[in-house]
Amino acid sequence: VTCSDALTDMSMNPNALENPIISLASWFDTPPGRYARAWEQMRLNELTADIFGYNALQIGMPHLDTLAANRMPNRWITDSRLSSVESERQVVLAHDFAELPFASQSLDLVVLPHVLEFAAEPHQVLREVERVLIPEGQVIVCGFNPVSLWGMRQVGGRMTGAHFLPLHGEFISVPRLKDWLKLLNMEINRGHFGDRKSTRLNSSHITIS
């Protein structure tokens, strides 16, 4: 399957694109952000190395190579805006995260690095992911755990104005994510949390039931 086979026709409307996750990208350049990014990259490499198929997609966060360890022949990244990405990825597309420009049941793996937290319509993003995944396809969701020391610090920061994590994210708990996935007949296969010194990221490996 080539990219042209997997892609559907799309009329690009710049006004419909997700707002770029600028604050999160900047946060990943801070000391705690670099720590979190290294932890995520390590876990993502472990998770994606043994997921096989033909077509893998990363949505958003182009500066984080979530598919670096994956060996599928087609590995693409899309974002809410076109940008220069220094990697060997085949295609970079800009689109509305709630309207994936891929044919139904055309992808083996989708990675969502902090996409749901900053998406205007996170439920619709998940619905689209379920649509484009093949039966038994897999999706990996990365996000900050609100039920953690960092999450509690963020709540306190909102009261004082000293935000520890990016301001505009709507951090999603694992039970809440499970409920959303259950409605789509998807189930969590496994998950990982950062240690007490890190973000306790809810990087969940999810499969279609």
URBEL-V530770 format. One record per run of one state. SS is the DSSP state (A for helix, B for strand, O for the rest). FROM is the first residue (numbers start at 1). TO is the last residue. If there is no record, write none. Layout:
SS | FROM | TO
SS | FROM | TO
//
This chain:
O | 1 | 2
A | 3 | 6
B | 7 | 7
O | 8 | 13
A | 14 | 16
O | 17 | 21
A | 22 | 27
O | 28 | 30
A | 31 | 48
O | 49 | 54
B | 55 | 59
O | 60 | 73
B | 74 | 79
O | 80 | 91
B | 92 | 94
O | 95 | 101
B | 102 | 102
O | 103 | 106
B | 107 | 113
O | 114 | 114
A | 115 | 118
O | 119 | 121
A | 122 | 132
B | 133 | 142
O | 143 | 143
B | 144 | 144
O | 145 | 148
A | 149 | 160
O | 161 | 173
A | 174 | 183
O | 184 | 185
B | 186 | 192
O | 193 | 200
B | 201 | 201
O | 202 | 202
B | 203 | 208
O | 209 | 209
//
